[in-house]
Amino acid sequence: MPYFDAASAAPLHPVARQALLASLDEGWADPARLYREGRRARLLLDAAREATAEAVGCRPDELVFTPSGTRAVHAGISGALAGRRRVGNRLVVSAVEHSSVLHAGESLAAAGGTVTEVPVGRSGAVDADAFTAALAVPGTALACLQSANHEVGTEQPVAEIAEACRAASVPLLVDAAQSLGWGPVPEGWSLLAASAHKWGGPAGVGLLAVRKGVRFAPQGPADERESGRAPGFENLPAIVAAAASLRAVRAEAAAEAARLRGLVDRIRARVPELVPDVEVVGDPVRRLPHLVTFSCLYVDGETLLSELDREGFSVSSGSSCTSSTLTPSHVLRAMGVLSEGNVRVSLPTGTTEEDVDRFLTVLPGVVAGVRERLGAPGAVTPAPAPSGSLVVDSLGKRCPIPVIELAKVIGEVPVGGTVTVLSDDAAARLDIPAWCEMRGQVYVGEETSPRGGTAYVVRRAT
């Protein structure tokens, strides 16, 4: 069964498994103790730290291990903000950061701080000029930027932003969770966070690097371990496995990245040819080598994922119908792209051409089946109605139903006429404008509806 969700958690690398089993026998003791077993554990911990620091590009004494990547992000943000509290309490982030960064920002705002989200373009890349301008606002204590996006794979201009941060004397925290297994992050960062299960290490190991000279004040109760930045007993076997797997995947990265990029290029090219009304999102060039995301009109994301799972493919989605919050992915929303029927394919190391070819064979039939069950429009266009406008009541219906109902009636108004869709689904605010762009229609805007929800107005152009 092909597993195509490495961006969520990569399968455990064979080297990680070997190191984990070996260190369970050798690294169970407390590395802070001076007796023989403790000294043996300390040697393993020091070796793991040195190997990881080499891969990160920092000194070993600048790096600590944390219980997760999320914990590394939270500790990094809180410690850097506390260390620079005399400068101010303003945090600058991109609008497509991982939720761990955004949640840390919410905590800061609740405590009286300020968070500025810098917008991105339709490719998912942050606007470097806007980010630079945000850094210049007085009171800015910290900036955060991911090295590459976790949903669409777009690489961010880290080097350019790092130079802007240096010029503004603002430290930069880089979330390198998605990219660290593929190579080092460009120079210029002040803090860096990552998570081992993204590169084939075991879950439960994160890392936080803080450059010497960066003002940093760890928050929470004091602890003697990991320089006071990650309290609690180290999970030494998992740390050793994480370091060993990082070294292993880095050794394979160049060749595997080239191979997987070719497979992803095939998916990016073939999906729009095989499946009508599809939008492939993310930068086509500046991107992670193993990840591609596309959205299908008139498709319920949850049903699509379930049907693909039935066919033997494990993929992920940013559609609102796959989320407990029933809101579209904040990444897709910030990009202004279609969110319904969203599929993220992230290929793990070792994915074969045969797996990708079978996925491309199965996908068209799966999408067509879901569209048929939802009553999606066919190729026949109804004759224009005498009226120059129509109202579609989609209140209480979740996307993609409002978009499907819009598509069914757009041909019933003359060119220049309008269709107003009433919807109380948050995804409609993103998906109706995206449908207009894909279908060559004009999105007029939204209005308050006296019947509840929002009225989305579309003018027929073709």
N, C-alpha and C positions, 0 to 999 in steps of 0.2 A: 504494500500500500504506500504509494509515494507521499512523503511528508513534505509539504511546500509552505511551511510556516517557520522558517529558521529565524526570522526577525523577531518572533516572540520568544522562542527558545531553540537554540541549535541542539541537535542530537549530541549526546556525550561523545567526545572524541576518544578514540581508542587509547591514546596516550594518557588522557585524563583518567580513564578507568584503571589503567595499570598503575598510575601514580597514586590514585585514591586507595586502591587495595593495599599497595605496599606501605603507604604511610599510616594506614590503620594499625599495622603491626609495629611501626617504628615511631610514630608521632602522636601517641595517645597521652603522653605525660604533659605536665605544665611547663612550658618553655621558660617560665620565670624562675624555676627552681634550679639549684646548683648541683643536685645529685646527677648521677649518670644518665638516667632516663630524661631528666629535664634538659641536660646539656645536649642530648641527642635531638630532642624536640626543637631546641633553640637553633641548632645548626640547620635543621630543615626549614624553619621559619625564615631564618636569615637568607638562605639560598633562594627560597621562593620570592622573597622581597627583592633581592638583587636581580633575579631573572625578570621579574615583572617591571622593575624600574628601568631596566635596559630597554624593554619593549616600549614602555611609555615615553622614554626620553627624559628621565629625571634622576636625581640622586636617590639611593635607597632610603636615606633618612627623610626624604620628602614624601614618602609614600606610606600609607597605612591601609590595612584591609578592614572592610566593613561587612556587616551581615547581608548587604544587598546593594545594588546600584542605586535604588531609591534612597536608601539610608545615606549613601555617599553624597548624593545630590543635596539632601536636606542638611547634612552636617556641613557640607561645603558652603552652602548659601548662608546658613545661620551663623557659622563661625566667621565668614568673611564680613558679613554685615555688622556683626558685633565688634569685630576688630576695627571697623571703620566708622563706628557710630558718631565720632566727632565730625566726620565729613558730611554725613547726612544719612537718610534712611530710604533712599530711592533706588529701586532695582529696575534695570532695563533688560528685557527679554524679547525674543522673537515670538510672533503669534503662533508658531508651529512647534514650540518646545514640547518635550515629553510632559505628561501630566504631573510628574514628580516636581518639575520646576514650577509649573503653574500653581500647584497646590502650595508650594513654599511661598509663592508670591501672594496667594490668598491669605496665608497666615500673617505675612508682613503687613498687608493692607488692613487686616483686622486689628493689628496692633498699632495702627496709626501711620504706617509707612506708605510709600507710593510705588506703584508698579506701572511701568510703561511698556506696552506691547507694540513692537515695531512690525508693520505689515510686511507681507510677502507678495510676490507676483504669482501668476497662474502656474508657474513651474514649481513653486514651493520655496524658492530661494529668497532670503531676506533682502530687503532693499538696503544696500550698504550705505548709501547717502543718508537715508532716513535714520539708520542705526547710529551713524556718526553724529548726526544732529541731536539725537536723543542723549548721547553721552555728554554733550556740552551743557546740558541743563544743570544748574547748581544743585548740590546735594546728592549727586549720583554716587552711590557707594560701591555698586557692583553691577557687572553685565554678565548675562548668561547666553550662550549660543551652542546649539548642538552641532556636532561635526557633520552629521548627515541625518536626514529625517527618517524616522522609524516607520512611517506609513507609506511614503511615496519614493523614498530612496534618494531624494535630491541632496547633493552635497552643498554645504553652506560655505560662503567665502570667509573661512576662519582666518586666513592670513591677513586679509584686508581689514577685517574687524579687529584683529589683535593689534595691528598697527594703529588703528584709530583709538583703541583703548589705551595703548601706550602713550599716544600724544595727549590724551585727555587725563592721564594719570588715574585711570579706572581699571581695577583688576578684572580679568575675564575668566569666568568659569566655563569650561567646555565640557559638555556631556558627550563623551566619545563612545557610548555604549554600542552603537551600531557599527562603528567604523574601526575600532581599535584592533580587531582581529585581522583586518585587511592591511593595516599599515599605521605608522605613527601619525599623530596629529601635527599639522604645521606649527612651527615655533611661534612663540609670543604669548601663549596662554599663561595664566597665573595659577589657576586651579583646574584640575581635570578629574572627572568621575567616569566610572565604567562598571560593567557587570559581567561576571564570568560566563553566565549561562547564554550570553549572546554569541560567544565565540566557540562554544563547545566544551566549556568547563562546567563544573557542577553548579546547581542553583545554590543560593545562600552565601555567595562571595561577591562582594563589590570592592572597589578600590577608590581611594581618594588621594590625589597628589596635590600638595600645596607647596609652591616654590618658596625657597628661602627669601626672606625679605618682604613677603606678603603679610600684612597685618591680619592676624587670625586669632580669634578667641573662642575655643570650643565651648559649646553651650550644653546645659544639663549638668547633672552631678559629676564631679571629678572622678577620674579613674586612672590607674597607673598604666594600663595596657595601651598599646598602639598610640603612644604619645598623648594620651588623654583624648584622642579624637574619635575613638571607636571603643566604647566601654564593653567589658565582658570578655569571657574566655574565648580565645581564638579557636575557630574550627580548623585546626591545623591540617588534617587530611584533605579537606576540601580546598584549602588555600594552596597546598602543594599541587593538587590536581589542576587547579586553575592556572597556576604559573606554568606547569609543564605543558598544558594544552595550548596556552597562549604562544609559547615558544614554538610548538609544533605547527600550529596553524599559520604563524608568520612565515615559517620555512616553506610552506606550501602555497602561500598567498598569491604570489605573482602568477604561477601557472594556473592555479584554480580560478583566480579572478578572470583571466583571459578566457578560460573555457566556459565558465558560467555566464560571462558577459555575452558570449556568442549565443547561448541558449536563451537568455533573456531578450536579446535582440530579435531572435526568431519569434518569441511570444509577442513582443511589441509590434512586430510587423504583421504577423498572421492573424491575431485576434480581430483587428478591425476588418480584415478581409473575409474572415469566416463568420463573424457575428455582426449583423447590422446594428446601427445606433449604439456604438460603443465609443467612449472617450478614454484614451490612454493618458494618464496624468503623471506629472513629475518631469524633471528635466531629462531629455533623451540622451544627453552626453555626460553632464556632470552629475553622476549618480553612483550609487553603490552597484557593484557588478552583479549582484545576485537577486535584485529586487525589482519587481514591476507591479504597478497598480493600474487597474482599469475599472470603469463604471459602465453598467449596462442600463440603458433606458428601459422603463416599463418592467422592472424586475425587483422583486422583494429580496433584499440581501440575505435574510435569514434562510428563506426557502432555497435560494441559490446555493448557499454554503452547505445546507443539508443534502441537497441533491448531488453536489460534487462529492460530499463525504460518502454518500451511498455508492458512488461510482469508484470510490477508493482514493480520493484526493483530499488531503487536509490543507485547507487554505484559510485565510483570515479576511476580515472585512472592516471597513469604517462606516458602513451604513447605519443609520439610526435604528433600524429594525433589529440589528444584532447587538444593540447596546442597552444596558439596564436603564439608562437615562432617557431613552427614546429621543435623543437629539443627535444630529449628524456629528461626525468626527470634527473636532475643532480644527484639525489640520485641513481637511477638505473645505470646511467653511471659510477658513482664512484664505485659501487659494481661490475660492469662488468657482469651484468646479463641481460637476455632477457628483452627488453622493449616493443616489439610489443604485442598487445592484452592484455595490462596490466589491471588488475582489483584489486582495493583496497576495501576490505569489512571491515568496522568498525562498530561493532554492538552497538547500544545504549542500555542504561539500559532498561530492560523490554522486550528485544527481546525474542520471544518464539521459542521452538523447532520446532513448526509447520512452522514458517517463514523460518527457516534454511532448513528444509526438502524440502519445496517447491522450495527454491532457487536451491538446489542440483538436484531437479527433472527437473527444467526448463533449467538450464545452459547447459547441453550437447546438447540439441536440438538447442539452440541459437547459440552456437559456431559452430556446424556442418552447420547450415544454412548460417552463415557468410562466413565460409570457402568455401562452395559450390559456393556462389555468386562470390567470388574472384578467383575461379578456383584453389584452393589449391590442391596439389598432393594427390592421393589416395594411396592404398597399392601396386599397380602394379608397378614393377620396369622395366624400358625399358631395352632392350638388349644393351650391350656395343657397342659403335661405334668404327670403326677402329682407329679413331684419339685418341691420348692420351691427348688431351686438347680441351676445348671449351671456347668460350667467350660469355657471356650473356650481352647484352646491356640493362641495366635498367635505363639509363639516363632519367631524367625527371619524373621518377615514384617514388612514396612515399612508404615507408615500410607499410605493409609487402610484397609488390609486388616483390622487388628484392630477398627476401628470398624465396618466393614461386617459382620464376623462377629458382633459384639455386636448390631447392629441386626437381623440375621437371626434370632437366637435369643431376644431379649428377650420375645417373645410366647409362648414355650414355657414360661415360668415363670408361676405365678399372681401376681396383684397382691400385693405384699409379699415375693415371692420374690427371689432374687438371682442375678446372673450374674457370675462371676469371669473376667476376661480376663487371660491370661498373656501378657505382651509384653516384649520387650527393646528395643523402639524408643523412643527418648527422646521422640518426638512424641506417643506415647500418653498420657504424663503430662499433656499439654495438651489433646489432642483428645477423650479419653474424657469428662472433666468437661464440656467444651464441648458435646459431643453430648448429655449428660444435661440440660443447661440448655435446649438447643434443643428436645429431645423431651419435656420434662416428666418425666424420670425422676430418681431420687435417686442422686447419687454418694456412696457410703459412705466411700471412701478407698482407700488402697493398703496392701499388705502385702508382706513379703518372701516370695518363692516358693521353696520347696525345689528346684524344678525349674529354677531360674535365672530371671533377669529379675525383673519385678515383677508382683504380682497386683493388678489393679484391680477393686474390688467395686462393682457397680451394683445397686440395688434397684428393682424395677419398681413404679411408682406409678400408672400408668394402663393 
